[in-house]
């Protein structure tokens, strides 16, 4: 473990696409998030991923909590009920 820590220093955070009792939604048209068609395979992708990309486009240097709040806000504005954590 010590060898790995020195070889690959990182501060890792994970965002779950939704709460345990929810299902993460897919979108068939990522353009509704203002993303280019080549941002997802065949113009499709996950709602949380699209919200993440949108949030990062709006603020490329957010705090961890600001990013999570932005992702949740984008999802809510687009009519998705999943709540990332």
N, C-alpha and C positions, 0 to 999 in steps of 0.2 A: 504493500500500500504506500509506503514512504517513497518508493521508487516512482510510482505512478504520479503521486502528488507533485514531485519535483519536475517530472517530465512534462506533465500537462496541468499547469496551474489554472484553476478555473473557479468561478463562483457560479454555480448552477441553480437555476430556478425552473420550476415546472408549472405550467398552467393546464389544468384539466379543462376540457371543452364544456363540461357541465357538472352539475351536482350529481351525486350517486344515484338518486332516484329519477334522473332525467336522461334523455337521449340527445346526443350531439347531432345537430341537423347538418345535412348536406345542401348545397345550393347548385342548381343547374346552370345559373347564369351569374357569373361573378361580376359582370358589368354593373349589377345593381349596387355593388360596393365601390364603384368607380375604379375597378382594377382592369388592366388590359387583358384581352382574351388569352394571351399566352402566359398569364399568371397561374393558370390551372389547367390540368389536362382536359382538352376539349371545351374549355371555358367553364368548367365546373370545379367545385372545391368544397371544403368544409366551411360552415358558417363562422366558426370560431377563428379559423385560420384567416379567412377573408377579413374578419373584424380586426384581428391582430395586424395584418398588413395595412389596413386603412388607418388604424390608430398610430402605427409607426410612421406612416406617411404624413400624418397631421402633426406629430411631435416625435422627431427622431431620437430624442434623448430624455425619455420620461423616467420618473422614478418608478420603482416596481409597483407601488400602489396606484400611481397615476395611470400606468399602462393597463392594469387590471380594470380600473374604473372606466377607462376609455373603451376597452374591448366590450365591457358590459353595456356601455352606453350605445355603441354602434349596433350591437345585437338587438337591443331594445328598440332603437329607432327603425330598424329594418323589420320589426315584428316577430323576432325570435324570442322564445320564452326561456331558453337555456341560460343558465347563470354559471359562467366559468369561475373556477376557484383556484 
